[in-house]
Amino acid sequence: MDQLSNSNFKSGYVTMIGRPNVGKSTLMNKLIGQKIAITSNKPQTTRNRIKTVYTDEERGQIVFLDTPGIHKAKNRLGEYMMDIVRRTLGDVDLVLWLVEPKPNVGAEERKIAETLSHIDQPVILVINKADTVSRDALLPVIMAWKDAGDFAEIVPVSAWKGTGCDNLVDTIFKYLPYGPMFYDEDTVTEETEREIAAEVIREKSLYVLQDEIPHGIAVTIEKMHERPGKKLVDIEATIYCERESHKGIIIGKQGSMLKRIGSDSRYELEKMLDMKVNLKLWVKVQKGWRDQESSLKKFGYRKTEDE
């Protein structure tokens, strides 16, 4: 399709915000039809701003920005994450605020609504997990949230099942400006394979480890290269934690936990890369890294995309 001949073509940046565990990453993955952002039921799963691209050759292009869950920062990593959310609000054409289908608007949600009242961009309230309540129960939820802010639209969806997602995409296009593509039509994300691989390993760690450990975990890819002439990639990665006691838990009895993380990660990576993966994992302790600027940069948490 020749964009120049299509005056109805739209393109714009859309950010997803919300409290932890509302399903932002799950929804983004569902909308673009590919897993890019990791998901789990643990808070602070998303730490960086993740950019993905949805392209409809006839209607336009949506650049999604998935952001960390909004929470009260307790360390420099938390401050970094909340700074991402604040800065992203000023960089987009449209905001999607994801909430759960509860008929009461809590104090934290009202703080978010107050913040959004000061921005110029339209806000679409997305009531996620709509599949967890009956249709009769959904109407009081919509009515309760309708008075919480000045929303351009309110759209119920189920990111897990995919219901309502087509309607959400249609609604997003209504509010985007006219203009050409920002990215080639084949582009899905700017994330590199190394970055996605590190996040996959962190995701699998989140699933199997105790609640107090995942917040202190970071993953770096030390080596990643494809063997010439073979559909096989060698990956060496390090899982960092903050305490010696956590290191023992991550490794597990006779290495059982680390083997499980490795096996789960390898399965996901092989699907992603469409080739066999030879994965080697190490565990190291980096005490207090969440409050160290040098460590935050080392693990890919940069204040600006240019750092």
LINQUIMO-V903905 format. One record per helix or strand. SS is the DSSP state (alpha for helix, beta for strand). FROM is the first residue (numbers start at 0). TO is the last residue. If there is no record, write none. Layout:
SS_FROM_TO / SS_FROM_TO
This chain:
alpha_2_4 / beta_9_16 / beta_18_18 / alpha_23_31 / beta_49_55 / beta_59_65 / beta_69_69 / alpha_75_88 / beta_93_99 / alpha_106_115 / beta_121_127 / alpha_129_131 / alpha_134_145 / beta_152_155 / alpha_164_173 / beta_177_177 / beta_188_188 / alpha_192_207 / alpha_213_215 / beta_217_225 / beta_231_240 / alpha_243_250 / alpha_252_272 / beta_275_284 / alpha_288_290 / alpha_292_297
